[in-house]
Amino acid sequence: MTLEMRDREKRKEGEIYGIIDVCRKNNFSEESIMKILQEGEKLSEESAKIYLEEAEEALKRIDDYRVFVKNLCEIISDMKKINAGDDAIILKLQDKFHFDKDDAEFYYD
């Protein structure tokens, strides 16, 4: 599987979990959500059940990642406001997130 195919697959998973999240927040029944997933998203009954079972944990991971990205962006923005250099920003990311240098550079880029 190519990276492009994997990326497309992950985006589709995110969309499906997003649909489940919106439906649950609007008090849709599990049966209604199953119907939406099967008819609207063309999932088999088995796949729809798996998504429903895994949705809560997946949505928690998505929320955790959103918080991480928000914090990352705020740190970078704050550091740039004081005209910090790239090396200083990378050190700050290493300290804040306990990254090694390569990970800090990756997220900074």
C-alpha positions as CSV (number, residue, x, y, z in Angstrom):
1,M,0.0,0.0,0.0
2,T,1.4,3.4,-1.0
3,L,1.5,6.3,1.4
4,E,-1.0,8.1,-0.7
5,M,-3.4,5.1,-0.4
6,R,-2.9,5.0,3.4
7,D,-3.5,8.7,3.7
8,R,-6.7,8.4,1.7
9,E,-7.8,5.5,3.9
10,K,-7.1,7.4,7.1
11,R,-9.0,10.5,5.8
12,K,-12.0,8.2,5.1
13,E,-11.8,6.7,8.6
14,G,-11.8,10.3,10.0
15,E,-14.8,11.2,8.0
16,I,-16.7,8.1,9.2
17,Y,-15.8,8.8,12.8
18,G,-16.9,12.4,12.3
19,I,-20.2,11.3,11.0
20,I,-20.7,9.0,14.0
21,D,-19.7,11.8,16.4
22,V,-22.2,14.3,14.9
23,C,-24.9,11.7,14.9
24,R,-24.3,10.7,18.5
25,K,-24.2,14.4,19.6
26,N,-27.6,14.8,17.9
27,N,-29.0,11.8,19.7
28,F,-29.4,9.5,16.6
29,S,-30.1,5.9,17.5
30,E,-27.5,3.3,16.8
31,E,-29.8,1.8,14.2
32,S,-30.0,5.2,12.4
33,I,-26.3,5.6,12.5
34,M,-25.9,2.0,11.1
35,K,-28.2,2.9,8.3
36,I,-26.3,6.1,7.5
37,L,-23.0,4.2,7.4
38,Q,-24.3,1.4,5.3
39,E,-26.3,3.4,2.8
40,G,-24.5,6.7,2.8
41,E,-21.0,5.5,3.2
42,K,-21.4,2.2,1.5
43,L,-20.1,0.1,4.4
44,S,-21.0,-3.5,5.0
45,E,-22.9,-4.2,8.2
46,E,-19.8,-5.8,9.7
47,S,-17.7,-2.7,9.0
48,A,-20.3,-0.3,10.3
49,K,-20.5,-2.3,13.5
50,I,-16.7,-2.2,13.9
51,Y,-16.7,1.6,13.4
52,L,-19.4,2.1,15.9
53,E,-17.6,-0.1,18.5
54,E,-14.3,1.7,18.0
55,A,-15.7,5.2,17.6
56,E,-15.4,6.4,21.2
57,E,-11.7,5.4,21.5
58,A,-10.9,6.8,18.0
59,L,-12.7,10.1,18.7
60,K,-10.7,10.4,22.0
61,R,-7.5,9.9,20.1
62,I,-8.6,12.5,17.5
63,D,-9.4,15.0,20.2
64,D,-6.1,14.4,21.9
65,Y,-4.3,15.0,18.6
66,R,-6.2,18.2,18.1
67,V,-5.2,19.5,21.5
68,F,-1.5,18.5,20.8
69,V,-1.6,20.4,17.5
70,K,-3.2,23.4,19.1
71,N,-0.5,23.5,21.8
72,L,2.2,23.0,19.2
73,C,1.0,25.9,17.1
74,E,0.6,28.2,20.1
75,I,4.2,27.5,21.2
76,I,5.5,28.1,17.7
77,S,3.4,31.3,17.3
78,D,4.5,32.6,20.8
79,M,8.1,32.0,20.0
80,K,7.9,33.7,16.7
81,K,6.3,36.7,18.3
82,I,9.4,37.2,20.3
83,N,11.6,36.7,17.2
84,A,13.0,33.4,18.5
85,G,15.2,31.5,16.0
86,D,14.5,28.1,14.6
87,D,16.9,26.5,17.0
88,A,15.3,28.1,20.0
89,I,11.9,27.0,18.9
90,I,13.1,23.4,18.3
91,L,14.6,23.4,21.8
92,K,11.3,24.7,23.3
93,L,9.4,21.9,21.5
94,Q,11.9,19.3,22.7
95,D,11.4,20.5,26.3
96,K,7.6,20.9,26.2
97,F,6.8,17.6,24.5
98,H,9.9,15.5,25.5
99,F,10.8,15.1,21.8
100,D,14.2,14.2,20.5
101,K,15.7,16.7,18.1
102,D,14.5,14.8,15.0
103,D,10.8,14.8,16.2
104,A,11.0,18.4,17.2
105,E,12.3,19.4,13.8
106,F,9.7,17.2,12.1
107,Y,6.8,18.9,13.9
108,Y,8.3,22.3,13.6
109,D,8.6,21.9,9.8
